[in-house]
Every structure is written in C-alpha cells, then in structure tokens.
Amino acid sequence: MDMRISPLTSQALTGVGANALKRPGASPGIGDGFKAALQAVSASQNEASRLQTQVQLGNPNVSLEETMLAMQKSQIGFQATLHVRNRMVQAYTDVMNMNV
C-alpha cells in the first residue's frame, strides 16, 4: 500500500479558494488532494483494524508481522496527516493575524 502524498503541481494550485473548489468542471485543486490523502489514511486504518480482528480470531492466513506492519503504516500516515493539519491551522492563524 503506497502512503506517499503526490506533490501538487502549479496547475493544481490555480484558483485556490472557496469558489475554486466548488466550480463544476474545474481542475482538481488542493482540496481534492487533501481529500484523497485523508481517504488513503482512512483506508489504511480500516485495513489495519481488519487485520487486527483477523489475528485476534486466529485466522491462519493473516500473519502477526503483516498486521503489525499495517498498524505502523496507518499510525505513520495518521501522524503525518495530523502534522499537516497543525501546520495549516498555524498558517491560517498567522495570515489572520497579519496587519493589513
């Protein structure tokens, strides 16, 4: 499972704003990138939870190593998402506190 977030191109950043994300037929923006990243993290967490349940039920087809690896991947993805969120909140706060 690939947990990397693809870099945003300058084309994806054009028209960033409330109206840009709601325009029908508009090119994918930064909001779509974040949504896709959050969905990938959520899917990773769901997979880790499923594997945990299978190990607890004693399924011989699911190894403990595979489960632990999936849990670590989902934890790293969640921590990265949390850091991005914190940075965005800090950036928003900094912009709102700027003198105009």
SULKAVEN-V23283 format. One record per residue. N is the residue number from 0. RES is the residue in three letters. PHI is phi in whole degrees, 0 to 359 (999 if undefined). PSI is psi in radians with two decimals (999 if undefined). NEAR is the number of other ideal C-beta (glycine too) atoms within 8 Angstrom. Layout:
BEGIN
{{N;RES;PHI;PSI;NEAR} {N;RES;PHI;PSI;NEAR}}
END
This chain:
BEGIN
{{0;MET;999;2.18;6} {1;ASP;271;2.08;3} {2;MET;258;0.13;10} {3;ARG;285;2.52;4} {4;ILE;263;2.17;7} {5;SER;289;2.53;5} {6;PRO;292;2.59;4} {7;LEU;275;2.41;7} {8;THR;272;2.89;6} {9;SER;295;-0.50;5} {10;GLN;293;-0.62;6} {11;ALA;289;-0.42;12} {12;LEU;271;-0.14;9} {13;THR;291;2.38;9} {14;GLY;71;0.54;9} {15;VAL;291;2.22;8} {16;GLY;163;3.08;6} {17;ALA;297;-0.72;5} {18;ASN;285;-0.53;7} {19;ALA;293;-0.59;11} {20;LEU;281;-0.26;11} {21;LYS;255;-0.10;5} {22;ARG;291;2.24;8} {23;PRO;290;2.38;3} {24;GLY;81;0.07;3} {25;ALA;284;2.68;9} {26;SER;293;2.69;7} {27;PRO;301;2.38;6} {28;GLY;248;-2.92;14} {29;ILE;293;-0.58;9} {30;GLY;297;-0.67;7} {31;ASP;293;-0.64;10} {32;GLY;295;-0.74;13} {33;PHE;293;-0.68;9} {34;LYS;297;-0.75;8} {35;ALA;295;-0.70;8} {36;ALA;295;-0.73;11} {37;LEU;295;-0.66;9} {38;GLN;293;-0.64;8} {39;ALA;293;-0.71;10} {40;VAL;295;-0.73;14} {41;SER;297;-0.75;8} {42;ALA;296;-0.66;8} {43;SER;295;-0.73;14} {44;GLN;294;-0.69;11} {45;ASN;295;-0.70;8} {46;GLU;294;-0.74;11} {47;ALA;297;-0.69;13} {48;SER;294;-0.70;8} {49;ARG;296;-0.76;8} {50;LEU;294;-0.67;13} {51;GLN;301;-0.80;10} {52;THR;298;-0.74;8} {53;GLN;295;-0.66;11} {54;VAL;293;-0.72;11} {55;GLN;294;-0.54;6} {56;LEU;280;-0.13;6} {57;GLY;84;0.44;5} {58;ASN;294;2.07;7} {59;PRO;288;-0.24;4} {60;ASN;277;-0.17;4} {61;VAL;246;2.11;9} {62;SER;271;2.69;5} {63;LEU;294;-0.63;6} {64;GLU;296;-0.76;6} {65;GLU;298;-0.71;9} {66;THR;293;-0.78;14} {67;MET;296;-0.67;8} {68;LEU;296;-0.76;8} {69;ALA;296;-0.67;13} {70;MET;295;-0.72;11} {71;GLN;293;-0.72;8} {72;LYS;299;-0.75;12} {73;SER;291;-0.61;13} {74;GLN;293;-0.75;8} {75;ILE;295;-0.74;9} {76;GLY;298;-0.72;13} {77;PHE;294;-0.75;10} {78;GLN;296;-0.70;8} {79;ALA;297;-0.74;10} {80;THR;297;-0.72;11} {81;LEU;296;-0.72;8} {82;HIS;295;-0.71;8} {83;VAL;297;-0.76;10} {84;ARG;299;-0.78;8} {85;ASN;297;-0.70;8} {86;ARG;294;-0.68;8} {87;MET;292;-0.70;8} {88;VAL;296;-0.72;8} {89;GLN;295;-0.72;8} {90;ALA;296;-0.74;8} {91;TYR;298;-0.77;8} {92;THR;298;-0.73;8} {93;ASP;297;-0.73;8} {94;VAL;294;-0.72;7} {95;MET;291;-0.43;6} {96;ASN;270;-0.01;5} {97;MET;289;2.51;6} {98;ASN;280;2.39;2} {99;VAL;258;999;2}}
END
